[in-house]
Amino acid sequence: PKAPPPRSAAPRLTRADVVKLFEPFNQTLNRVRKSYIDKREDKDLMVAANTALQRAFPPPQQVSSAGQPELRSGVTSDSVYDTALAIMNEQPTNSEDSRIVGVAINGALASLDPHSSYMNPTEYADMQTQTRGSFGGVGLEVTMDNGLIKVVSPTDEAPAAKAGILANDVVVSIDDESAQGLTLSQAVRKMRGPIGSKVRLRVIRPKQDLPIDYTIVRDTIRVTAVRWRVENDVGYIRITT
């Protein structure tokens, strides 16, 4: 049989490709020029973005003795596109491309103040859901604890509470898929869904040997930021969000 043809050494992307991918970054710079209260030089934002990229994606086998990533050869301190090009061409596929752009944007914005940041479309949709005050789901407040999805508390009168899920339960699978390795936001998105649809949760409960399986029908979950009650002459206020 004939030997397979040699693999092409051509890079995956060119600088023009990166400039096109970095359109959200360019839009961010334009927004800062127009709207940010204090004037910022584009070069300062570029340097900050480039530094963030170098820290998040250090060159392979090129870390200084001080533990800090060194600049890639041929890349200057403010050459964001060239840095991104080098990083993207180190990746075998385009799976990291959007993250690379996000790191650059947040690196630039972090140099403005502690409160400016970038949301990708998924994060923005999640924020819209949270601030809308209601969504379809099971009604669990969860946190990440040593890589596990742990229930902080079920929402009063929500489907999960009615089903019997308790605080400190650990969610080990969602719709028969392991929750191990999921981020907190990924787990939350899997538990949310259309009202009336079903979701299967398997949980492990402290001091109980066997896992517990629940099939829960999603309902409208309304986020109540403040709850209060009065007992005798004392008023109690709970701020949950």
KOLSENU-698697 format. One record per residue (C-alpha): residue number from 1; residue in one letter; z, x, y. Coordinates in steps of 0.05 Angstrom, whole numbers. Layout:
! KOLSENU-698697
{resi:NUM, resn:a, c3:Z, c1:X, c2:Y}
...
! end
This chain:
! KOLSENU-698697
{resi:1, resn:p, c3:0, c1:0, c2:0}
{resi:2, resn:k, c3:-14, c1:21, c2:71}
{resi:3, resn:a, c3:44, c1:45, c2:114}
{resi:4, resn:p, c3:63, c1:-4, c2:170}
{resi:5, resn:p, c3:36, c1:15, c2:238}
{resi:6, resn:p, c3:86, c1:55, c2:281}
{resi:7, resn:r, c3:130, c1:14, c2:326}
{resi:8, resn:s, c3:108, c1:15, c2:399}
{resi:9, resn:a, c3:153, c1:55, c2:445}
{resi:10, resn:a, c3:134, c1:12, c2:504}
{resi:11, resn:p, c3:194, c1:-16, c2:542}
{resi:12, resn:r, c3:209, c1:-90, c2:534}
{resi:13, resn:l, c3:207, c1:-104, c2:610}
{resi:14, resn:t, c3:177, c1:-74, c2:672}
{resi:15, resn:r, c3:210, c1:-71, c2:741}
{resi:16, resn:a, c3:167, c1:-131, c2:763}
{resi:17, resn:d, c3:195, c1:-171, c2:705}
{resi:18, resn:v, c3:266, c1:-155, c2:727}
{resi:19, resn:v, c3:253, c1:-173, c2:799}
{resi:20, resn:k, c3:228, c1:-241, c2:775}
{resi:21, resn:l, c3:289, c1:-251, c2:730}
{resi:22, resn:f, c3:334, c1:-232, c2:788}
{resi:23, resn:e, c3:310, c1:-289, c2:832}
{resi:24, resn:p, c3:379, c1:-322, c2:829}
{resi:25, resn:f, c3:408, c1:-256, c2:854}
{resi:26, resn:n, c3:359, c1:-255, c2:912}
{resi:27, resn:q, c3:376, c1:-327, c2:928}
{resi:28, resn:t, c3:450, c1:-307, c2:929}
{resi:29, resn:l, c3:437, c1:-251, c2:979}
{resi:30, resn:n, c3:398, c1:-300, c2:1022}
{resi:31, resn:r, c3:456, c1:-350, c2:1020}
{resi:32, resn:v, c3:505, c1:-296, c2:1041}
{resi:33, resn:r, c3:460, c1:-276, c2:1099}
{resi:34, resn:k, c3:455, c1:-348, c2:1124}
{resi:35, resn:s, c3:524, c1:-376, c2:1109}
{resi:36, resn:y, c3:577, c1:-323, c2:1101}
{resi:37, resn:i, c3:622, c1:-321, c2:1162}
{resi:38, resn:d, c3:626, c1:-245, c2:1167}
{resi:39, resn:k, c3:562, c1:-204, c2:1169}
{resi:40, resn:r, c3:550, c1:-163, c2:1106}
{resi:41, resn:e, c3:497, c1:-110, c2:1095}
{resi:42, resn:d, c3:450, c1:-122, c2:1037}
{resi:43, resn:k, c3:460, c1:-49, c2:1015}
{resi:44, resn:d, c3:535, c1:-59, c2:1008}
{resi:45, resn:l, c3:523, c1:-120, c2:963}
{resi:46, resn:m, c3:472, c1:-81, c2:923}
{resi:47, resn:v, c3:520, c1:-23, c2:912}
{resi:48, resn:a, c3:575, c1:-72, c2:889}
{resi:49, resn:a, c3:527, c1:-107, c2:841}
{resi:50, resn:n, c3:503, c1:-40, c2:814}
{resi:51, resn:t, c3:574, c1:-16, c2:803}
{resi:52, resn:a, c3:591, c1:-81, c2:765}
{resi:53, resn:l, c3:530, c1:-72, c2:720}
{resi:54, resn:q, c3:548, c1:1, c2:704}
{resi:55, resn:r, c3:619, c1:-20, c2:686}
{resi:56, resn:a, c3:599, c1:-79, c2:644}
{resi:57, resn:f, c3:542, c1:-43, c2:608}
{resi:58, resn:p, c3:559, c1:32, c2:605}
{resi:59, resn:p, c3:502, c1:77, c2:582}
{resi:60, resn:p, c3:503, c1:89, c2:507}
{resi:61, resn:q, c3:540, c1:155, c2:492}
{resi:62, resn:q, c3:548, c1:168, c2:567}
{resi:63, resn:v, c3:620, c1:158, c2:586}
{resi:64, resn:s, c3:654, c1:210, c2:630}
{resi:65, resn:s, c3:717, c1:247, c2:610}
{resi:66, resn:a, c3:755, c1:202, c2:659}
{resi:67, resn:g, c3:733, c1:141, c2:619}
{resi:68, resn:q, c3:686, c1:115, c2:673}
{resi:69, resn:p, c3:613, c1:100, c2:658}
{resi:70, resn:e, c3:565, c1:150, c2:688}
{resi:71, resn:l, c3:502, c1:129, c2:725}
{resi:72, resn:r, c3:439, c1:127, c2:682}
{resi:73, resn:s, c3:390, c1:182, c2:697}
{resi:74, resn:g, c3:341, c1:164, c2:751}
{resi:75, resn:v, c3:384, c1:107, c2:777}
{resi:76, resn:t, c3:415, c1:110, c2:846}
{resi:77, resn:s, c3:479, c1:77, c2:868}
{resi:78, resn:d, c3:444, c1:18, c2:902}
{resi:79, resn:s, c3:383, c1:10, c2:855}
{resi:80, resn:v, c3:404, c1:-56, c2:824}
{resi:81, resn:y, c3:335, c1:-72, c2:795}
{resi:82, resn:d, c3:327, c1:-3, c2:764}
{resi:83, resn:t, c3:397, c1:-7, c2:734}
{resi:84, resn:a, c3:383, c1:-76, c2:706}
{resi:85, resn:l, c3:316, c1:-53, c2:679}
{resi:86, resn:a, c3:349, c1:5, c2:642}
{resi:87, resn:i, c3:403, c1:-41, c2:614}
{resi:88, resn:m, c3:355, c1:-96, c2:593}
{resi:89, resn:n, c3:309, c1:-46, c2:558}
{resi:90, resn:e, c3:369, c1:-20, c2:519}
{resi:91, resn:q, c3:376, c1:-91, c2:491}
{resi:92, resn:p, c3:331, c1:-108, c2:432}
{resi:93, resn:t, c3:323, c1:-180, c2:454}
{resi:94, resn:n, c3:329, c1:-222, c2:517}
{resi:95, resn:s, c3:395, c1:-254, c2:494}
{resi:96, resn:e, c3:436, c1:-214, c2:546}
{resi:97, resn:d, c3:387, c1:-220, c2:604}
{resi:98, resn:s, c3:420, c1:-280, c2:638}
{resi:99, resn:r, c3:489, c1:-249, c2:630}
{resi:100, resn:i, c3:464, c1:-185, c2:663}
{resi:101, resn:v, c3:439, c1:-225, c2:722}
{resi:102, resn:g, c3:506, c1:-262, c2:726}
{resi:103, resn:v, c3:545, c1:-196, c2:725}
{resi:104, resn:a, c3:503, c1:-170, c2:783}
{resi:105, resn:i, c3:513, c1:-234, c2:824}
{resi:106, resn:n, c3:589, c1:-236, c2:812}
{resi:107, resn:g, c3:594, c1:-161, c2:827}
{resi:108, resn:a, c3:561, c1:-172, c2:894}
{resi:109, resn:l, c3:603, c1:-233, c2:911}
{resi:110, resn:a, c3:668, c1:-199, c2:890}
{resi:111, resn:s, c3:658, c1:-150, c2:947}
{resi:112, resn:l, c3:662, c1:-207, c2:997}
{resi:113, resn:d, c3:730, c1:-237, c2:981}
{resi:114, resn:p, c3:772, c1:-259, c2:920}
{resi:115, resn:h, c3:746, c1:-330, c2:923}
{resi:116, resn:s, c3:670, c1:-325, c2:922}
{resi:117, resn:s, c3:638, c1:-328, c2:854}
{resi:118, resn:y, c3:575, c1:-351, c2:818}
{resi:119, resn:m, c3:571, c1:-409, c2:768}
{resi:120, resn:n, c3:514, c1:-410, c2:718}
{resi:121, resn:p, c3:485, c1:-480, c2:702}
{resi:122, resn:t, c3:533, c1:-490, c2:643}
{resi:123, resn:e, c3:595, c1:-471, c2:683}
{resi:124, resn:y, c3:572, c1:-514, c2:741}
{resi:125, resn:a, c3:563, c1:-574, c2:695}
{resi:126, resn:d, c3:633, c1:-563, c2:667}
{resi:127, resn:m, c3:662, c1:-560, c2:737}
{resi:128, resn:q, c3:626, c1:-625, c2:756}
{resi:129, resn:t, c3:656, c1:-657, c2:694}
{resi:130, resn:q, c3:726, c1:-634, c2:711}
{resi:131, resn:t, c3:723, c1:-656, c2:784}
{resi:132, resn:r, c3:691, c1:-724, c2:767}
{resi:133, resn:g, c3:758, c1:-744, c2:737}
{resi:134, resn:s, c3:732, c1:-776, c2:673}
{resi:135, resn:f, c3:689, c1:-756, c2:614}
{resi:136, resn:g, c3:677, c1:-773, c2:541}
{resi:137, resn:g, c3:724, c1:-736, c2:494}
{resi:138, resn:v, c3:786, c1:-737, c2:451}
{resi:139, resn:g, c3:839, c1:-721, c2:504}
{resi:140, resn:l, c3:867, c1:-653, c2:486}
{resi:141, resn:e, c3:892, c1:-599, c2:533}
{resi:142, resn:v, c3:880, c1:-535, c2:496}
{resi:143, resn:t, c3:889, c1:-460, c2:508}
{resi:144, resn:m, c3:869, c1:-395, c2:474}
{resi:145, resn:d, c3:926, c1:-362, c2:436}
{resi:146, resn:n, c3:909, c1:-297, c2:400}
{resi:147, resn:g, c3:839, c1:-320, c2:388}
{resi:148, resn:l, c3:860, c1:-389, c2:364}
{resi:149, resn:i, c3:848, c1:-457, c2:397}
{resi:150, resn:k, c3:919, c1:-484, c2:407}
{resi:151, resn:v, c3:937, c1:-553, c2:432}
{resi:152, resn:v, c3:980, c1:-552, c2:495}
{resi:153, resn:s, c3:988, c1:-627, c2:496}
{resi:154, resn:p, c3:949, c1:-689, c2:479}
{resi:155, resn:t, c3:934, c1:-736, c2:536}
{resi:156, resn:d, c3:977, c1:-799, c2:535}
{resi:157, resn:e, c3:942, c1:-859, c2:503}
{resi:158, resn:a, c3:879, c1:-817, c2:489}
{resi:159, resn:p, c3:845, c1:-818, c2:420}
{resi:160, resn:a, c3:875, c1:-752, c2:398}
{resi:161, resn:a, c3:946, c1:-774, c2:414}
{resi:162, resn:k, c3:935, c1:-841, c2:379}
{resi:163, resn:a, c3:908, c1:-804, c2:318}
{resi:164, resn:g, c3:971, c1:-762, c2:313}
{resi:165, resn:i, c3:951, c1:-693, c2:339}
{resi:166, resn:l, c3:1012, c1:-658, c2:368}
{resi:167, resn:a, c3:1027, c1:-601, c2:416}
{resi:168, resn:n, c3:1024, c1:-532, c2:383}
{resi:169, resn:d, c3:973, c1:-556, c2:330}
{resi:170, resn:v, c3:918, c1:-504, c2:321}
{resi:171, resn:v, c3:846, c1:-530, c2:317}
{resi:172, resn:v, c3:812, c1:-491, c2:261}
{resi:173, resn:s, c3:747, c1:-529, c2:255}
{resi:174, resn:i, c3:705, c1:-578, c2:296}
{resi:175, resn:d, c3:655, c1:-621, c2:258}
{resi:176, resn:d, c3:665, c1:-576, c2:197}
{resi:177, resn:e, c3:646, c1:-514, c2:236}
{resi:178, resn:s, c3:699, c1:-460, c2:243}
{resi:179, resn:a, c3:731, c1:-454, c2:311}
{resi:180, resn:q, c3:745, c1:-380, c2:299}
{resi:181, resn:g, c3:705, c1:-338, c2:347}
{resi:182, resn:l, c3:691, c1:-395, c2:396}
{resi:183, resn:t, c3:710, c1:-386, c2:469}
{resi:184, resn:l, c3:756, c1:-437, c2:499}
{resi:185, resn:s, c3:699, c1:-469, c2:538}
{resi:186, resn:q, c3:655, c1:-472, c2:476}
{resi:187, resn:a, c3:710, c1:-508, c2:437}
{resi:188, resn:v, c3:721, c1:-557, c2:494}
{resi:189, resn:r, c3:646, c1:-573, c2:498}
{resi:190, resn:k, c3:643, c1:-586, c2:423}
{resi:191, resn:m, c3:701, c1:-635, c2:428}
{resi:192, resn:r, c3:670, c1:-673, c2:486}
{resi:193, resn:g, c3:612, c1:-720, c2:475}
{resi:194, resn:p, c3:585, c1:-790, c2:483}
{resi:195, resn:i, c3:636, c1:-846, c2:485}
{resi:196, resn:g, c3:640, c1:-881, c2:417}
{resi:197, resn:s, c3:615, c1:-820, c2:378}
{resi:198, resn:k, c3:659, c1:-788, c2:325}
{resi:199, resn:v, c3:684, c1:-717, c2:319}
{resi:200, resn:r, c3:720, c1:-686, c2:259}
{resi:201, resn:l, c3:778, c1:-639, c2:274}
{resi:202, resn:r, c3:818, c1:-599, c2:224}
{resi:203, resn:v, c3:884, c1:-574, c2:250}
{resi:204, resn:i, c3:940, c1:-530, c2:224}
{resi:205, resn:r, c3:1011, c1:-552, c2:242}
{resi:206, resn:p, c3:1070, c1:-504, c2:246}
{resi:207, resn:k, c3:1116, c1:-507, c2:185}
{resi:208, resn:q, c3:1064, c1:-546, c2:146}
{resi:209, resn:d, c3:1026, c1:-513, c2:90}
{resi:210, resn:l, c3:962, c1:-554, c2:86}
{resi:211, resn:p, c3:913, c1:-568, c2:142}
{resi:212, resn:i, c3:905, c1:-639, c2:168}
{resi:213, resn:d, c3:837, c1:-672, c2:178}
{resi:214, resn:y, c3:824, c1:-723, c2:233}
{resi:215, resn:t, c3:762, c1:-764, c2:248}
{resi:216, resn:i, c3:769, c1:-786, c2:321}
{resi:217, resn:v, c3:725, c1:-833, c2:361}
{resi:218, resn:r, c3:712, c1:-806, c2:430}
{resi:219, resn:d, c3:732, c1:-849, c2:489}
{resi:220, resn:t, c3:733, c1:-844, c2:565}
{resi:221, resn:i, c3:784, c1:-791, c2:584}
{resi:222, resn:r, c3:810, c1:-799, c2:655}
{resi:223, resn:v, c3:843, c1:-739, c2:686}
{resi:224, resn:t, c3:906, c1:-759, c2:721}
{resi:225, resn:a, c3:924, c1:-701, c2:766}
{resi:226, resn:v, c3:992, c1:-728, c2:788}
{resi:227, resn:r, c3:1041, c1:-773, c2:751}
{resi:228, resn:w, c3:1106, c1:-800, c2:776}
{resi:229, resn:r, c3:1165, c1:-844, c2:759}
{resi:230, resn:v, c3:1231, c1:-863, c2:789}
{resi:231, resn:e, c3:1297, c1:-865, c2:751}
{resi:232, resn:n, c3:1356, c1:-893, c2:790}
{resi:233, resn:d, c3:1355, c1:-853, c2:855}
{resi:234, resn:v, c3:1313, c1:-795, c2:830}
{resi:235, resn:g, c3:1237, c1:-790, c2:835}
{resi:236, resn:y, c3:1200, c1:-746, c2:785}
{resi:237, resn:i, c3:1131, c1:-718, c2:800}
{resi:238, resn:r, c3:1088, c1:-682, c2:749}
{resi:239, resn:i, c3:1027, c1:-645, c2:774}
{resi:240, resn:t, c3:982, c1:-633, c2:714}
{resi:241, resn:t, c3:921, c1:-605, c2:747}
! end
